[in-house]
């Protein structure tokens, strides 16, 4: 094989035809498109990645009689990488020869028809020697002898679901393409300026992701290399995951053991409170309820009035204030074992509930005043607390 500039394709393309220097780093190596046909497949839309490739290969083996030495390369329109339905087919032996001729420094190795400019709704036809190159949109094309090209274009126009708006003929009409296009109602233009009148986007060369279809790239080989890199890490990762799972199981067992111990302690505490402090009624807050009971018993045991101080009254009332959610503003010790409290609560009903709760704790309560402070939404209440009345036995 040799290298020469692609005929009519510019300096950035090199056609691998005769002996010569390999393509440069900024050049694309072109191979005969007739040796790299594009075939359409009927693939399920839900398949992705390697599974899609495997189904595509089975279809090629069953329907097209794909040779065992043939390689498959997906080709697709931009942003359709997961839903491709067309593949380029190339002989593996011939591909190795092209890779050797192209060298490792060129930008890509592509079939020659992918070097033609194209756009959505536009087919581009060019002639190179005795062959015709056809670019049938971003994801299709072919190269064929002149006498075969017209029949192939006729077949594509009959079978395609997306008939082009125009065909750009870059060389003289040697295959009767104008007449063929008229049969199918497709316009034929001979220069880029005429495309603007048809409201078509500007045709681009290598502007539709063609470099991603580099024939040197084998998706299956790339995945095999990735698996080879990942394989040495498999056992350490599995052991790490096993260790994490074992640690998590141990933590779950320990957490459950602590939960069972806590439940047992709570049940034991509730039994003791029932036996010694709160024989009936619900156990809402054991700490406050036990504190209230102890305060009541202390008052009863000290012989009542002469021994009760304002501090004792506040100790008894504090548990009730905490339980009811009242906020203490001031607490002043008055004469004759009296405690003056100023508290804020949510509303007037909460004042009555607080007074009832304090009386339930054994205190005498006098609601001096309750009012709504200007600019506030809560209620402020002034209370006077005094020790409970002594029992009849104590008075005697």
C-alpha positions as CSV (number, residue, x, y, z in Angstrom):
1,X,0.0,0.0,0.0
2,X,1.0,3.6,-0.5
3,X,0.0,6.9,0.8
4,X,-1.1,9.9,-1.2
5,X,-3.2,12.9,-0.6
6,X,-6.9,12.2,-0.9
7,X,-8.0,13.3,-4.3
8,X,-10.1,16.4,-3.8
9,X,-10.2,15.9,-0.1
10,X,-7.5,18.3,1.1
11,X,-4.2,18.0,2.8
12,X,-5.6,16.7,6.1
13,X,-6.5,13.3,4.4
14,X,-4.1,10.7,3.2
15,X,-5.4,7.8,1.0
16,X,-3.6,4.5,1.6
17,X,-3.1,3.3,-2.0
18,X,0.6,3.2,-2.8
19,X,3.9,3.1,-1.0
20,X,4.9,6.3,0.7
21,X,5.4,8.0,4.1
22,X,2.8,7.4,6.7
23,X,0.2,10.1,7.5
24,X,1.2,12.9,9.9
25,X,-0.1,13.5,13.3
26,X,-2.8,15.9,12.1
27,X,-3.8,13.8,9.1
28,X,-6.6,11.2,8.7
29,X,-5.8,8.0,6.8
30,X,-8.4,6.9,4.4
31,X,-9.0,3.3,3.2
32,X,-11.2,2.2,0.3
33,X,-14.8,2.5,1.4
34,X,-15.8,-0.5,-0.9
35,X,-13.9,-2.7,1.6
36,X,-15.8,-1.2,4.6
37,X,-19.5,-1.5,3.9
38,X,-22.2,-0.2,6.2
39,X,-25.0,-2.6,7.1
40,X,-28.3,-1.8,8.9
41,X,-29.5,-4.0,11.7
42,X,-32.8,-4.4,13.6
43,X,-31.8,-4.1,17.2
44,X,-34.1,-3.9,20.3
45,X,-34.1,-0.3,21.6
46,X,-33.4,-1.4,25.2
47,X,-30.0,-3.0,24.6
48,X,-26.9,-1.1,25.5
49,X,-23.2,-1.6,25.4
50,X,-21.7,-5.1,25.1
51,X,-25.2,-6.8,25.0
52,X,-26.1,-4.7,21.9
53,X,-22.9,-5.6,20.2
54,X,-23.4,-9.3,20.9
55,X,-27.0,-9.3,19.4
56,X,-25.7,-7.3,16.4
57,X,-22.9,-9.9,15.8
58,X,-25.5,-12.7,15.9
59,X,-27.7,-11.0,13.4
60,X,-24.7,-10.5,11.1
61,X,-23.8,-14.2,11.4
62,X,-27.4,-15.3,10.8
63,X,-28.5,-12.9,8.1
64,X,-25.4,-11.6,6.3
65,X,-23.2,-14.7,6.6
66,X,-20.5,-12.7,8.3
67,X,-17.1,-14.3,8.0
68,X,-15.3,-15.3,11.1
69,X,-12.4,-13.0,10.2
70,X,-14.7,-9.9,9.8
71,X,-14.8,-7.2,12.5
72,X,-17.7,-5.0,13.3
73,X,-17.6,-1.3,14.2
74,X,-20.8,0.6,15.2
75,X,-21.5,3.8,13.4
76,X,-24.2,6.3,14.5
77,X,-25.4,9.9,14.2
78,X,-24.2,12.4,16.8
79,X,-25.6,11.8,20.4
80,X,-27.0,8.4,19.4
81,X,-24.1,6.3,20.8
82,X,-26.4,4.1,22.9
83,X,-29.0,3.4,20.1
84,X,-26.9,2.7,17.1
85,X,-28.3,0.3,14.5
86,X,-25.7,0.4,11.7
87,X,-22.2,-1.2,11.6
88,X,-19.2,-1.0,9.4
89,X,-17.7,-4.4,8.4
90,X,-14.0,-4.9,7.7
91,X,-11.8,-7.9,7.3
92,X,-9.4,-8.3,10.2
93,X,-6.4,-9.2,8.1
94,X,-6.9,-6.3,5.8
95,X,-7.4,-4.0,8.8
96,X,-4.1,-5.1,10.2
97,X,-2.4,-4.1,7.0
98,X,-4.0,-0.7,7.0
99,X,-3.0,-0.1,10.6
100,X,0.6,-0.9,9.7
101,X,0.5,1.4,6.7
102,X,-1.1,4.3,8.6
103,X,1.2,4.1,11.6
104,X,0.4,5.1,15.1
105,X,0.5,8.9,14.8
106,X,-2.3,9.7,12.5
107,X,-5.6,11.1,13.9
108,X,-7.8,8.3,12.7
109,X,-8.2,5.5,10.1
110,X,-11.5,5.9,8.3
111,X,-13.3,4.7,5.1
112,X,-13.0,7.3,2.4
113,X,-16.8,8.1,2.2
114,X,-16.6,9.5,5.8
115,X,-14.3,12.2,4.5
116,X,-17.1,13.8,2.5
117,X,-18.9,16.8,3.9
118,X,-22.5,16.2,5.0
119,X,-25.4,17.5,7.1
120,X,-28.8,16.4,8.2
121,X,-31.1,15.9,5.2
122,X,-28.2,16.0,2.7
123,X,-26.4,13.3,0.7
124,X,-23.0,14.1,-0.9
125,X,-21.8,12.3,-4.0
126,X,-18.2,12.5,-5.3
127,X,-16.1,10.6,-7.8
128,X,-12.6,9.3,-7.3
129,X,-11.2,7.6,-10.4
130,X,-13.4,4.7,-11.4
131,X,-15.4,4.7,-8.1
132,X,-18.1,6.8,-6.6
133,X,-18.1,7.8,-3.0
134,X,-21.5,8.5,-1.4
135,X,-22.1,10.1,2.1
136,X,-25.7,9.4,3.0
137,X,-25.9,11.5,6.1
138,X,-23.8,11.4,9.3
139,X,-24.1,7.6,9.9
140,X,-24.2,6.0,6.4
141,X,-22.3,5.8,3.2
142,X,-20.6,3.6,0.6
143,X,-18.0,3.5,-2.1
144,X,-18.7,1.5,-5.3
145,X,-17.7,1.3,-9.0
146,X,-19.4,3.8,-11.2
147,X,-21.6,1.3,-12.9
148,X,-22.8,0.0,-9.5
149,X,-23.2,3.3,-7.7
150,X,-26.5,4.3,-9.5
151,X,-28.2,1.0,-8.6
152,X,-27.1,1.4,-4.9
153,X,-28.4,5.0,-4.7
154,X,-31.7,3.9,-6.3
155,X,-32.0,1.1,-3.7
156,X,-31.2,3.5,-0.8
157,X,-33.8,6.1,-2.0
158,X,-36.5,3.4,-2.2
159,X,-35.7,1.8,1.2
160,X,-34.8,4.8,3.4
161,X,-37.3,6.3,5.8
162,X,-35.5,9.7,5.6
163,X,-35.4,10.8,2.0
164,X,-32.9,13.6,1.7
165,X,-33.9,17.2,0.9
166,X,-31.1,17.5,-1.5
167,X,-28.2,15.6,-3.1
168,X,-24.9,17.5,-3.5
169,X,-23.1,16.4,-6.7
170,X,-19.5,17.3,-6.5
171,X,-18.5,15.9,-9.9
172,X,-20.1,15.8,-13.3
173,X,-23.2,13.5,-13.5
174,X,-21.7,10.3,-14.9
175,X,-24.2,7.9,-13.4
176,X,-27.5,9.7,-14.4
177,X,-28.0,10.9,-10.8
178,X,-30.0,13.9,-11.8
179,X,-32.7,11.8,-13.5
180,X,-32.7,9.4,-10.6
181,X,-33.2,12.2,-8.1
182,X,-36.1,13.6,-10.2
183,X,-37.8,10.2,-10.0
184,X,-37.8,10.4,-6.2
185,X,-38.5,14.1,-5.9
186,X,-35.1,15.1,-4.5
187,X,-33.3,18.3,-5.5
188,X,-29.7,18.1,-7.0
189,X,-27.3,20.9,-6.4
190,X,-23.7,21.3,-7.6
191,X,-22.2,23.8,-5.2
192,X,-22.5,24.8,-1.5
193,X,-24.1,28.1,-2.3
194,X,-27.1,26.4,-3.8
195,X,-27.7,24.6,-0.5
196,X,-28.6,27.8,1.3
197,X,-31.6,28.3,-0.8
198,X,-32.9,24.9,0.3
199,X,-32.7,25.9,4.0
200,X,-30.2,23.2,4.8
201,X,-27.5,23.4,7.5
202,X,-23.9,24.0,6.3
203,X,-22.3,20.7,5.4
204,X,-19.3,19.9,7.5
205,X,-16.2,17.7,7.1
206,X,-15.5,15.6,10.2
207,X,-18.1,17.6,12.0
208,X,-20.4,14.7,13.0
209,X,-18.1,12.6,15.3
210,X,-16.4,10.7,12.6
211,X,-13.1,10.5,14.5
212,X,-14.9,8.3,17.1
213,X,-15.3,5.7,14.3
214,X,-11.6,5.2,14.0
215,X,-11.2,1.6,12.6
216,X,-8.2,1.1,14.9
217,X,-10.4,1.2,17.9
218,X,-11.9,-2.1,18.9
219,X,-14.6,-1.7,21.6
220,X,-14.4,-5.3,22.6
221,X,-10.6,-5.2,22.8
222,X,-10.8,-2.0,24.9
223,X,-13.1,-3.7,27.3
224,X,-10.8,-6.8,27.5
225,X,-7.9,-4.5,28.4
226,X,-10.0,-2.8,31.0
227,X,-10.9,-6.1,32.6
228,X,-7.2,-7.1,32.7
229,X,-6.4,-3.9,34.6
230,X,-9.3,-4.3,37.0
231,X,-8.8,-8.1,37.6
232,X,-5.8,-7.7,40.0
233,X,-7.9,-5.4,42.2
234,X,-10.9,-7.8,42.3
235,X,-9.8,-10.0,45.3
236,X,-8.7,-7.1,47.5
237,X,-12.0,-5.3,46.8
238,X,-14.0,-8.4,47.5
239,X,-12.1,-9.0,50.8
240,X,-12.6,-5.4,51.7
241,X,-16.3,-5.7,51.0
242,X,-16.5,-8.9,53.1
243,X,-14.7,-7.2,56.0
244,X,-17.1,-4.2,55.8
245,X,-20.0,-6.6,55.8
246,X,-18.7,-8.5,58.8
247,X,-18.1,-5.3,60.7
248,X,-21.6,-4.1,59.9
249,X,-23.1,-7.4,61.1
250,X,-21.1,-7.2,64.3
251,X,-22.3,-3.6,64.9
252,X,-25.9,-4.6,64.2
253,X,-25.6,-7.5,66.8
254,X,-24.1,-5.2,69.4
255,X,-26.7,-2.5,68.7
256,X,-29.5,-5.0,69.2
257,X,-27.9,-6.3,72.4
258,X,-27.8,-2.7,73.8
259,X,-31.4,-2.1,72.7
260,X,-32.5,-5.2,74.6
261,X,-30.5,-4.1,77.7
262,X,-32.1,-0.7,77.6
263,X,-35.6,-2.1,77.2
264,X,-35.0,-4.4,80.2
265,X,-33.7,-1.5,82.3
266,X,-36.7,0.7,81.4
267,X,-39.1,-2.1,82.3
268,X,-37.3,-2.6,85.6
269,X,-37.4,1.1,86.4
270,X,-41.1,1.3,85.5
271,X,-41.8,-1.6,87.9
272,X,-39.9,0.1,90.8
273,X,-41.7,3.4,90.2
274,X,-45.1,1.6,90.2
275,X,-44.2,-0.2,93.4
276,X,-42.9,2.8,95.3
277,X,-43.9,6.1,93.8
278,X,-46.7,6.1,91.2
279,X,-49.0,3.2,91.8
280,X,-51.6,4.3,89.3
281,X,-52.0,6.5,86.2
282,X,-49.7,6.8,83.2
283,X,-46.0,7.1,83.4
284,X,-45.3,10.1,81.3
285,X,-42.0,11.4,82.7
286,X,-40.6,9.2,85.4
287,X,-38.1,11.8,86.6
288,X,-40.6,14.5,87.1
289,X,-43.2,12.3,88.6
290,X,-40.8,10.8,91.1
291,X,-39.5,14.3,92.0
292,X,-43.1,15.4,92.7
293,X,-43.9,12.4,94.8
294,X,-40.7,12.9,96.9
295,X,-41.4,16.5,97.4
296,X,-45.0,15.7,98.6
297,X,-43.6,13.1,101.0
298,X,-41.0,15.5,102.3
299,X,-43.6,18.1,103.0
300,X,-45.8,15.6,104.7
301,X,-42.9,14.3,106.8
302,X,-41.6,17.6,108.0
303,X,-44.7,18.5,110.0
304,X,-45.8,21.0,107.4
305,X,-46.1,24.7,107.8
306,X,-43.3,25.7,110.1
307,X,-40.7,23.9,108.0
308,X,-41.8,24.7,104.5
309,X,-39.8,27.5,102.7
310,X,-40.3,29.3,99.4
311,X,-37.4,27.2,98.1
312,X,-39.4,24.1,98.9
313,X,-42.4,25.5,97.1
314,X,-40.3,26.3,94.0
315,X,-38.8,22.8,94.0
316,X,-42.3,21.3,94.0
317,X,-43.6,23.7,91.3
318,X,-40.5,23.3,89.0
319,X,-41.4,19.8,87.9
320,X,-45.0,21.0,87.0
321,X,-43.6,24.0,85.2
322,X,-41.3,21.9,83.1
323,X,-44.0,19.3,82.3
324,X,-46.6,21.9,81.2
325,X,-44.1,23.9,79.1
326,X,-44.5,27.2,81.1
327,X,-41.7,29.7,81.0
328,X,-40.7,31.2,84.3
329,X,-40.1,34.9,84.2
330,X,-39.6,35.7,87.9
331,X,-39.8,33.8,91.2
332,X,-39.9,35.9,94.4
333,X,-40.1,34.6,98.0
334,X,-42.8,36.3,100.0
335,X,-43.7,36.3,103.6
336,X,-45.4,33.4,105.4
337,X,-44.0,30.7,103.1
338,X,-45.4,32.3,99.9
339,X,-43.8,32.1,96.5
340,X,-44.7,34.7,93.8
341,X,-44.3,33.3,90.3
342,X,-44.6,35.2,87.0
343,X,-44.8,32.8,84.0
344,X,-45.7,32.9,80.3
345,X,-47.9,30.3,78.7
346,X,-49.5,29.8,75.3
347,X,-53.0,31.0,76.1
348,X,-55.6,31.5,78.9
349,X,-56.6,27.9,78.8
350,X,-53.0,27.0,79.6
351,X,-53.1,29.2,82.7
352,X,-56.0,27.2,84.0
353,X,-54.3,23.9,83.2
354,X,-51.1,25.1,84.9
355,X,-53.0,26.1,88.1
356,X,-54.8,22.7,88.1
357,X,-51.5,20.8,87.7
358,X,-49.9,22.8,90.6
359,X,-52.9,22.0,92.8
360,X,-52.5,18.4,91.8
361,X,-48.9,18.5,93.1
362,X,-50.3,19.5,96.5
363,X,-49.8,23.3,96.4
364,X,-52.4,26.0,97.0
365,X,-52.5,28.3,94.0
366,X,-53.9,31.8,93.6
367,X,-54.0,33.2,90.1
368,X,-53.5,36.9,90.8
369,X,-53.6,38.1,87.2
370,X,-53.3,36.8,83.6
371,X,-52.9,39.1,80.7
372,X,-51.7,39.4,77.1
373,X,-48.6,41.5,76.7
374,X,-48.9,44.1,74.0
375,X,-47.0,43.0,70.8
376,X,-46.8,39.4,72.1
377,X,-48.9,36.3,71.3
378,X,-48.5,34.5,74.6
379,X,-50.2,35.1,78.0
380,X,-48.4,36.2,81.1
381,X,-49.8,35.0,84.5
382,X,-48.9,36.0,88.1
383,X,-49.4,33.2,90.6
384,X,-49.1,33.0,94.4
385,X,-48.1,29.6,95.7
386,X,-48.5,28.5,99.4
387,X,-48.0,25.2,101.2
388,X,-50.9,22.7,101.2
389,X,-53.4,22.6,104.0
390,X,-52.3,20.2,106.8
391,X,-54.1,17.0,107.1
392,X,-56.7,16.7,109.9
393,X,-54.4,14.5,112.0
394,X,-51.6,17.0,111.7
395,X,-53.8,19.9,112.9
396,X,-54.6,18.2,116.1
